[in-house]
Amino acid sequence: MCGIVGYIGPEAALSILMHGLKRLEYRGYDSAGVAFVRDGRIDVRKKKGRLTVLDEALATEDLLDNPQINIGIGHTRWATHGAPSDENSHPHLSRNRKIAIVHNGIIENYLELRRYLTDLGYEFLSETDTEVISHLVEHHLEKQPQSDLLAAVRATLEDLEGSYALAVIHAEDPCQIIAARKDSPLIIGLGDGCNYIASDIPAILSHTREVMIMEDREVVRVTQNAIELWDEFGRPVERKPLHVTWDSAAAEKGGYEHFMMKEIHEEPRAVRDTISPRIRGNSIRFAEIDLDSLL
């Protein structure tokens, strides 16, 4: 299971992101990474292995408590498409390195999208399904130069088949995070002069107890002082935040009495996420496996 954390506000973003990712360690992961805007460009740091490896790398560069870094997104990855590696870790960048994305879920048509983008001249640095999303966002921005990041993300979502919870930042617009979800959880945390996104409540519980639960196919623009939420048809959504009364231990168990009960109830989604990329119509696909060589 993968984890997402995002922050925008006046404080040192990377310290908050790393704290949030550590609160998601219970979900399991094989790599982790962060993307942030600094001096008008996006920087990415990502590492295979435990969070301590990434934490030490950020500390060595004196980035963790840098007060000039005020927006960022982070991710812990459990490999699905592509082996555990630095290259396959999230976040993923667009070709022009101005867009960064983190993503939970399975993009079922990523092979078709990858071929389409390759024909357009895009080069891929990873084996993941997620990298097609970052390139698609750039592609839609280039197709419609007058559009903005929100419009490009919406256009990209129309291209995707499968499940996603994703967060996107842009180097030239460091005042917003665009996020969206479909069949994969995502929440918004409301702070005082700051805001958060996360895949799970424990990631942000030490910073805020006011949260909004995003519904399927909703898109959100998160800025330091505002939340703008839309449904799949582009209609504004008004939603009152929920006040979370759980402590950290209860939040990690998702309201269940025991982790075992939580895992039992999560099994159907885990099975779906495992097999859904293989099923297209009435056929089962193993595109990355040369079955003929095994015969």
C-alpha positions in Angstrom: 0.0 0.0 0.0 1.3 3.4 -0.9 1.1 6.7 1.0 0.7 10.3 0.0 1.4 13.5 1.9 1.3 17.1 0.7 1.8 20.5 2.5 1.5 24.2 1.6 2.0 26.9 4.1 4.6 29.1 5.9 6.6 26.4 7.6 9.4 24.1 6.5 7.5 21.7 4.2 10.0 18.9 4.1 10.0 18.3 7.9 6.2 18.1 7.8 6.2 15.7 4.8 8.8 13.4 6.4 6.9 13.3 9.6 3.7 12.5 7.7 5.4 9.7 5.7 6.7 8.2 8.9 3.2 8.0 10.3 2.3 5.9 7.2 5.1 3.4 7.6 2.6 0.9 9.1 1.2 0.5 5.6 4.4 -1.0 4.2 6.6 0.4 1.5 9.9 -0.3 -0.4 10.9 3.3 -1.4 10.1 6.9 -0.6 10.5 10.4 -2.1 9.6 14.0 -1.9 9.3 16.8 -4.5 9.4 20.5 -3.6 9.7 23.9 -5.2 12.8 25.9 -4.5 14.2 28.9 -6.3 11.6 28.6 -9.1 12.4 24.9 -9.9 11.3 21.5 -8.7 13.7 19.4 -6.8 13.2 15.7 -6.2 14.8 13.4 -3.6 13.8 9.8 -3.6 15.4 6.6 -2.4 14.9 2.9 -2.4 14.7 1.4 1.1 13.6 2.7 4.5 12.6 6.2 5.2 15.7 6.7 7.2 17.7 6.6 4.0 15.7 9.5 2.6 15.7 11.3 5.9 19.5 11.2 6.2 19.9 12.4 2.6 17.7 15.4 3.3 19.4 16.2 6.6 22.8 16.0 4.9 21.8 18.8 2.5 20.2 20.8 5.3 16.8 20.6 3.6 14.6 19.3 6.3 14.2 22.6 8.2 14.8 24.9 5.3 12.2 27.8 5.9 12.3 28.7 2.2 10.7 25.4 1.1 7.0 25.9 1.8 5.3 23.5 -0.6 5.9 19.9 -1.4 4.5 16.4 -1.9 5.8 13.1 -0.6 5.2 9.4 -1.2 5.9 6.0 0.1 5.8 3.3 -2.6 4.9 -0.4 -2.6 6.1 -1.6 -6.0 3.4 -2.7 -8.5 4.6 -1.6 -12.0 8.4 -1.7 -11.9 10.8 -3.2 -9.4 11.8 -1.3 -6.2 14.5 1.3 -7.3 15.4 4.9 -7.0 14.2 5.4 -10.6 10.8 3.8 -10.0 10.2 5.7 -6.7 7.8 8.6 -6.6 7.6 11.5 -7.2 7.9 11.5 -11.0 8.8 14.5 -13.1 7.5 15.7 -16.5 9.9 16.0 -19.4 10.6 19.7 -18.8 11.1 19.0 -15.1 8.5 21.6 -14.2 5.7 19.2 -13.0 6.0 16.6 -10.2 3.4 14.0 -9.3 2.8 11.3 -6.7 0.2 8.7 -7.3 -1.5 5.8 -5.6 -3.5 3.3 -7.6 -3.3 1.4 -10.9 -3.4 3.0 -14.3 -4.8 0.1 -16.4 -4.2 1.6 -19.8 -0.7 2.9 -19.1 0.9 0.8 -21.8 -1.2 2.4 -24.5 -0.6 5.8 -23.0 3.1 5.1 -22.8 3.2 4.1 -26.5 1.2 7.3 -27.4 3.6 9.5 -25.5 6.7 7.8 -26.9 5.4 8.4 -30.4 5.2 12.1 -29.5 8.9 12.1 -28.4 8.6 11.6 -24.6 11.2 9.5 -23.0 10.6 7.5 -19.9 13.0 7.1 -17.0 11.1 4.5 -15.0 9.0 1.4 -15.5 6.0 2.8 -13.6 2.5 3.5 -14.7 2.6 6.8 -12.8 5.2 8.4 -15.1 2.6 8.6 -17.9 0.6 11.0 -15.8 3.3 13.6 -15.4 4.0 13.5 -19.1 0.3 13.8 -19.9 -0.1 16.9 -17.7 2.8 18.5 -19.6 1.4 17.4 -22.9 -2.0 19.0 -22.2 -0.4 22.2 -21.0 1.6 22.4 -24.3 -1.5 21.7 -26.4 -3.4 24.5 -24.7 -0.9 27.2 -23.8 -3.6 29.4 -22.3 -4.8 26.7 -19.9 -3.6 26.3 -16.3 -2.5 23.4 -14.2 -6.0 22.6 -13.0 -7.3 22.3 -16.6 -4.3 20.2 -17.6 -4.9 17.8 -14.7 -8.6 17.5 -15.6 -7.8 16.7 -19.2 -5.3 14.1 -18.1 -7.8 12.4 -15.9 -10.0 11.9 -18.9 -7.2 9.9 -20.5 -6.8 7.6 -17.5 -8.4 4.2 -17.0 -8.1 2.6 -13.5 -7.7 4.0 -10.0 -5.8 6.9 -8.7 -5.2 9.3 -5.8 -2.7 11.9 -7.0 -1.2 15.2 -6.2 0.6 17.5 -8.6 2.8 20.6 -8.2 4.2 23.0 -10.8 7.5 24.9 -10.6 6.0 28.0 -12.1 3.0 28.0 -9.9 4.3 27.3 -6.4 1.1 28.5 -4.6 -1.1 25.5 -5.2 -1.3 21.7 -5.1 -3.8 20.0 -7.5 -5.1 16.7 -6.3 -7.7 14.2 -7.4 -9.0 10.7 -6.6 -10.9 7.8 -8.0 -11.2 4.4 -6.2 -8.2 5.3 -4.0 -8.6 7.4 -0.8 -7.5 11.0 -0.4 -8.2 13.5 2.3 -7.7 17.2 2.8 -6.4 18.7 6.1 -7.3 22.2 7.0 -4.8 24.2 9.0 -4.3 27.7 10.3 -2.7 29.5 7.4 -1.7 26.2 5.8 -3.3 23.1 4.3 -2.5 19.5 3.8 -3.4 16.5 1.7 -2.9 12.8 2.6 -3.9 9.3 1.7 -4.6 8.5 5.4 -5.5 10.6 8.4 -2.5 9.5 10.6 -0.2 11.4 8.2 -1.6 14.8 9.3 -3.2 14.1 12.6 -0.5 15.8 14.6 -1.0 19.0 12.6 -4.8 19.3 12.2 -7.9 17.5 13.2 -10.1 19.2 10.7 -10.4 17.1 7.5 -12.4 16.7 4.4 -12.9 13.3 2.8 -12.7 13.6 -1.0 -15.3 11.6 -2.9 -14.7 9.7 -6.1 -13.8 11.7 -9.2 -13.4 14.9 -7.3 -10.6 17.4 -8.0 -9.3 19.9 -5.5 -7.0 23.0 -5.6 -5.2 23.4 -2.3 -3.6 26.8 -1.5 -2.2 28.1 1.7 -5.5 29.8 2.7 -8.2 28.1 0.6 -9.6 24.8 -0.5 -11.5 24.7 -3.8 -13.3 21.4 -4.6 -15.1 20.3 -7.7 -17.0 17.2 -8.8 -16.4 15.2 -11.9 -18.5 17.6 -14.0 -16.6 20.7 -12.8 -19.3 21.9 -10.4 -18.1 23.5 -7.2 -18.6 21.3 -4.1 -19.3 22.7 -0.6 -18.4 20.3 2.2 -18.1 20.9 5.9 -14.9 19.5 7.5 -15.0 16.7 9.9 -13.4 16.9 13.3 -11.3 13.8 14.0 -11.4 12.6 17.6 -9.2 9.5 17.1 -5.7 9.4 18.6 -2.8 8.3 16.4 -3.1 4.6 17.3 -6.9 4.5 16.5 -6.3 6.5 13.3 -3.7 4.0 12.0 -6.3 1.2 12.5 -8.9 3.2 10.5 -11.5 3.0 13.2 -11.2 -0.8 13.6 -10.5 -2.3 16.9 -7.5 -4.3 15.7 -5.2 -4.2 12.7 -6.3 -7.7 11.8 -9.9 -6.5 11.4 -8.6 -3.6 9.3 -6.6 -5.9 7.0 -9.5 -8.3 6.6 -11.8 -5.5 5.4 -9.1 -4.2 3.1 -8.5 -7.5 1.4 -11.1 -7.0 -1.4 -9.5 -3.8 -2.5 -6.0 -5.4 -2.3 -7.1 -8.3 -4.5 -8.8 -5.8 -7.0 -5.7 -3.7 -7.2 -3.5 -6.8 -7.8 -5.5 -8.3 -10.6 -7.2 -5.3 -12.3 -4.2 -4.2 -14.3 -4.1 -7.6 -15.9 -7.8 -7.7 -17.0 -8.9 -5.9 -20.2 -12.4 -6.9 -21.4 -12.5 -10.7 -21.7 -8.7 -11.2 -21.7 -5.9 -11.4 -19.2 -2.7 -9.6 -20.1 0.9 -10.1 -19.1 2.4 -7.5 -21.4 5.7 -7.2 -19.6 6.3 -11.0 -19.6 7.5 -12.7 -22.7 5.4 -15.8 -22.3 6.7 -17.4 -25.6 10.2 -17.6 -24.1 8.8 -19.7 -21.2 7.3 -22.3 -23.5 
